[in-house]
Amino acid sequence: MAIRCPKCGSQYDVALFEFGRTVLCTCGRRISLEHRLEIDEEDLPAREEEKILTIKNMADRISFLIVSTDYPAIDIEIEKIKLREKIEELFPDKAYLYDLIYEPRFRRLMEQFRPSSF
C-alpha cells in the first residue's frame, strides 16, 4: 500500500512508516501515517476560490439557458435545484444567499426573455 503526499502526489511505501514516524517528502512536506485531517493553510484561499468559481459557473450556465436557448422551463428549474443543492453543500452557512441573489436574478431573466413560460 502506498501513502500519497497531499501536496505533490509522490507515493511512499507504507512499510517506511512506523506509527509516530514521519517522512520528509521531496517537496518539503512532512508525511505521517496518523489518521487525522491535515489542512494546508496555503491551500485554503485556493479551495475557497474553486468553490466560488463552481457556483458562478453553474449560475452563469442557468442564465445562458434562460436567455439564449429554448431549454424547457422545467429543466431550468431542475438546474436551479442543482445549484441550490451545490450551494448548500459547499457553503452550508450561506445557503440562504441563493434566495437573495440567484432566485431573483433567474426570475428577472425569465420575465424578460421568456414571458410566455413564466
C-alpha positions as CSV (number, residue, x, y, z in Angstrom):
1,M,0.0,0.0,0.0
2,A,1.3,3.5,-0.8
3,I,0.9,6.7,1.1
4,R,0.5,9.7,-1.2
5,C,1.8,13.2,-0.4
6,P,-1.2,15.6,-0.3
7,K,1.0,18.4,-1.7
8,C,2.8,16.9,-4.7
9,G,1.3,13.4,-5.1
10,S,4.6,11.5,-4.6
11,Q,4.0,8.0,-3.2
12,Y,5.8,6.3,-0.4
13,D,5.6,2.6,0.7
14,V,3.6,2.2,3.9
15,A,6.4,0.0,5.2
16,L,8.5,3.1,5.6
17,F,6.2,4.4,8.3
18,E,6.1,3.3,11.8
19,F,3.3,4.9,13.9
20,G,4.6,8.2,15.1
21,R,7.3,8.4,12.4
22,T,7.2,10.9,9.6
23,V,8.9,11.0,6.2
24,L,10.1,14.2,4.6
25,C,8.8,14.3,1.0
26,T,10.9,15.7,-1.8
27,C,8.6,18.7,-2.0
28,G,9.4,19.5,1.7
29,R,6.1,18.3,3.2
30,R,6.2,16.0,6.2
31,I,4.0,13.0,5.8
32,S,2.9,10.8,8.6
33,L,0.7,7.7,8.9
34,E,-1.5,9.3,11.6
35,H,-5.2,9.3,10.9
36,R,-6.0,13.0,11.0
37,L,-7.1,15.7,8.7
38,E,-4.3,18.0,7.7
39,I,-5.2,21.3,6.1
40,D,-2.5,23.2,4.4
41,E,-3.2,26.9,5.3
42,E,-1.8,28.0,2.0
43,D,-4.4,26.0,0.1
44,L,-7.4,27.5,1.9
45,P,-7.8,30.6,-0.3
46,A,-7.4,28.5,-3.5
47,R,-10.1,26.0,-2.3
48,E,-12.5,28.8,-1.5
49,E,-11.9,30.3,-4.9
50,E,-12.6,26.9,-6.6
51,K,-15.9,26.7,-4.7
52,I,-16.9,30.2,-5.7
53,L,-16.0,29.5,-9.3
54,T,-18.1,26.3,-9.3
55,I,-21.1,28.3,-8.1
56,K,-20.5,31.1,-10.5
57,N,-20.2,28.7,-13.5
58,M,-23.4,26.9,-12.6
59,A,-25.3,30.2,-12.2
60,D,-23.9,31.6,-15.5
61,R,-25.0,28.4,-17.2
62,I,-28.5,28.7,-15.9
63,S,-28.6,32.4,-17.1
64,F,-27.4,31.3,-20.5
65,L,-30.0,28.6,-20.7
66,I,-32.7,31.1,-19.9
67,V,-31.5,33.9,-22.3
68,S,-30.0,32.1,-25.3
69,T,-31.7,28.7,-25.6
70,D,-35.1,27.2,-25.8
71,Y,-34.3,24.8,-23.0
72,P,-37.6,23.8,-21.3
73,A,-38.6,25.7,-18.2
74,I,-39.0,22.5,-16.2
75,D,-35.4,21.6,-17.0
76,I,-34.2,25.1,-16.0
77,E,-36.0,24.5,-12.7
78,I,-34.1,21.3,-12.2
79,E,-30.8,23.1,-12.9
80,K,-31.8,25.7,-10.3
81,I,-32.4,23.0,-7.7
82,K,-28.9,21.5,-8.5
83,L,-27.4,25.0,-8.0
84,R,-29.2,25.4,-4.6
85,E,-28.0,21.9,-3.5
86,K,-24.4,22.7,-4.5
87,I,-24.5,26.0,-2.6
88,E,-25.8,24.1,0.5
89,E,-23.0,21.5,0.0
90,L,-20.2,24.0,-0.4
91,F,-21.4,26.8,1.8
92,P,-23.9,25.4,4.3
93,D,-23.8,28.5,6.4
94,K,-24.6,30.7,3.4
95,A,-27.3,28.7,1.7
96,Y,-29.9,31.5,2.3
97,L,-28.0,33.6,-0.2
98,Y,-29.4,31.6,-3.0
99,D,-32.9,33.1,-2.3
100,L,-31.4,36.6,-2.0
101,I,-29.1,36.6,-5.0
102,Y,-29.8,33.9,-7.6
103,E,-33.6,33.3,-7.5
104,P,-34.4,37.0,-8.2
105,R,-31.9,37.1,-10.9
106,F,-33.3,34.0,-12.6
107,R,-36.9,35.2,-12.2
108,R,-36.0,38.6,-13.8
109,L,-34.3,36.8,-16.7
110,M,-37.3,34.6,-17.2
111,E,-39.7,37.6,-17.2
112,Q,-37.5,39.5,-19.6
113,F,-36.6,36.7,-22.0
114,R,-39.3,34.1,-21.6
115,P,-42.5,35.9,-20.6
116,S,-44.7,33.1,-22.1
117,S,-43.2,30.4,-19.9
118,F,-43.2,32.3,-16.7
